[in-house]
Amino acid sequence: MPPDLVVIHCTELPDLASAREFGEKVLYPSGTGNSGHYYIDRDGSLHQYVGLERVAHHVRGYNGRAIGIELVNAGRYPNWLAAAGQQMSEPYADAQIGTLVALLQWLQVQLPSLRYIEGHEQLDTTQVPAEDDATTLVQRKLDPGPLFPWPRVLQDIALRRLSTTAATP
């Protein structure tokens, strides 16, 4: 089945090198780890780590139908799952969003099957106990987060948001 979905992520790590190191950790019997197809650094530079013909491990339940794009952004780093660390304060750089829009436009030409776009946080809504307070639940994935400029991105592409009612845990 050709991909019909693009999933937007933020790395929730301090820089591209850390994100790449994390993505190269082997976590599955197939010899792969968690990685998006593309990474976009703060300066707008684009890096492809997984070919479009391959499935990347970037979002539970959707990998086979989705292209993953990671935006370098600290997110909640280093307190991803701390109850007090759920704020995301780093805005996305203009150069980064410009590259993202150009990539999305290019992908729509390369993969005419693409129809949808969604954030990781809408597709993986799993809650887990906070690492600093087991009585508090926090969302496991919160990317790309509240500072992602959805209106700006959506105005320049033909993809539409995937209905959250189609999401699976």
C-alpha positions in Angstrom: 0.0 0.0 0.0 1.5 3.3 -1.0 1.8 6.0 1.8 -1.2 8.3 2.1 -0.1 10.1 5.3 2.7 12.5 6.4 3.4 12.6 10.1 5.1 15.7 11.5 7.4 15.2 14.6 9.9 17.2 16.6 13.0 15.4 17.7 12.7 16.6 21.3 16.5 16.6 21.4 19.0 19.4 21.5 20.4 19.1 18.0 20.5 17.1 14.8 23.6 15.1 15.9 21.7 13.8 19.0 18.6 13.0 16.9 20.7 11.1 14.4 22.5 9.1 17.2 19.2 8.2 18.7 17.8 7.2 15.3 20.7 4.8 14.7 20.1 2.8 17.8 18.9 -0.7 16.8 15.7 -1.4 18.6 14.0 -4.0 16.4 14.8 -7.5 15.1 14.8 -6.1 11.6 18.0 -4.2 12.6 16.3 -0.8 12.6 15.5 1.8 15.2 13.2 4.8 15.5 13.7 7.2 12.7 11.8 9.5 10.4 12.4 9.6 6.6 13.5 13.2 6.7 15.0 15.5 9.3 14.9 19.3 9.0 17.4 21.2 11.1 16.8 24.7 12.5 18.8 26.3 9.7 16.4 24.7 7.1 18.9 22.0 6.0 17.2 18.8 4.8 18.5 15.3 5.5 17.0 12.1 4.3 17.8 9.0 6.5 15.2 6.5 5.3 14.3 6.0 1.6 10.8 6.6 0.6 10.5 3.0 -0.5 11.2 1.8 3.1 9.0 1.9 6.2 10.4 4.1 8.9 9.6 3.5 12.6 8.2 6.8 13.8 4.6 6.4 14.9 2.8 3.4 16.4 0.1 1.9 14.3 0.8 4.1 11.2 4.3 3.3 10.0 3.3 1.3 7.0 1.1 4.1 5.6 3.2 7.2 6.6 6.2 9.3 5.7 7.8 10.7 8.9 9.3 14.2 9.0 11.3 15.2 12.1 11.9 18.8 12.9 14.9 19.5 15.1 13.4 21.1 18.2 14.1 20.7 21.9 10.5 20.1 22.7 10.4 18.8 26.3 14.1 17.8 26.4 15.5 16.5 28.8 12.3 16.0 30.9 10.1 14.3 28.3 7.9 12.5 30.9 8.3 14.7 34.0 5.0 16.1 35.2 6.6 19.5 35.5 8.3 19.3 32.1 5.4 19.2 29.8 5.9 22.7 28.4 7.4 23.2 24.9 8.9 26.7 24.5 11.1 26.6 21.4 9.5 28.1 18.4 10.1 26.6 15.0 12.5 28.6 12.8 11.2 30.3 9.7 13.9 28.5 7.5 12.8 25.2 9.0 9.1 25.7 8.1 10.0 27.0 4.7 11.9 23.8 4.0 9.1 21.7 5.4 6.5 23.3 3.1 8.8 22.8 0.0 9.4 19.2 1.0 5.7 18.6 1.4 5.0 20.1 -2.0 7.7 17.9 -3.6 6.4 14.8 -1.8 2.9 15.4 -3.2 4.4 15.2 -6.7 6.6 12.2 -6.0 3.9 10.3 -4.1 0.5 11.1 -5.6 -1.1 8.8 -3.0 -0.4 11.3 -0.2 -3.7 12.8 1.1 -3.2 13.5 4.8 -0.9 15.2 7.3 -1.0 14.9 11.0 1.1 15.6 14.1 2.5 12.7 16.1 0.6 13.9 19.2 -2.7 13.3 17.4 -1.9 9.8 16.4 -0.3 8.5 19.6 -2.3 9.7 22.5 -1.0 7.2 25.0 -0.7 8.5 28.5 2.0 7.1 30.9 2.8 7.8 34.6 5.0 10.8 34.9 8.6 9.9 35.8 8.7 12.3 38.7 5.1 11.6 40.0 3.6 8.2 39.3 0.1 9.4 40.3 0.1 11.9 37.3 -0.4 10.8 33.7 1.4 12.6 30.9 1.1 12.2 27.2 3.9 10.0 25.9 4.2 12.0 22.6 3.5 15.7 22.5 5.1 16.6 19.1 5.2 18.7 17.1 3.5 20.6 19.9 1.6 23.8 20.5 4.1 26.0 18.8 3.9 24.2 15.4 2.4 26.7 12.8 -0.3 24.5 11.4 -2.2 27.4 9.6 1.0 28.5 7.8 1.9 25.0 6.7 -1.6 24.0 5.6 -2.2 27.1 3.5 0.6 26.1 1.1 -0.1 22.4 0.6 -2.9 20.2 -0.7 -2.8 17.7 2.2 -5.5 17.8 4.8 -5.5 16.8 8.5 -6.3 13.2 9.2 -9.4 12.9 11.3 -8.4 12.1 14.9 -11.4 9.7 15.0 -9.3 7.4 12.8 -6.5 7.3 15.3 -5.6 4.1 17.0 -3.7 3.8 20.3 
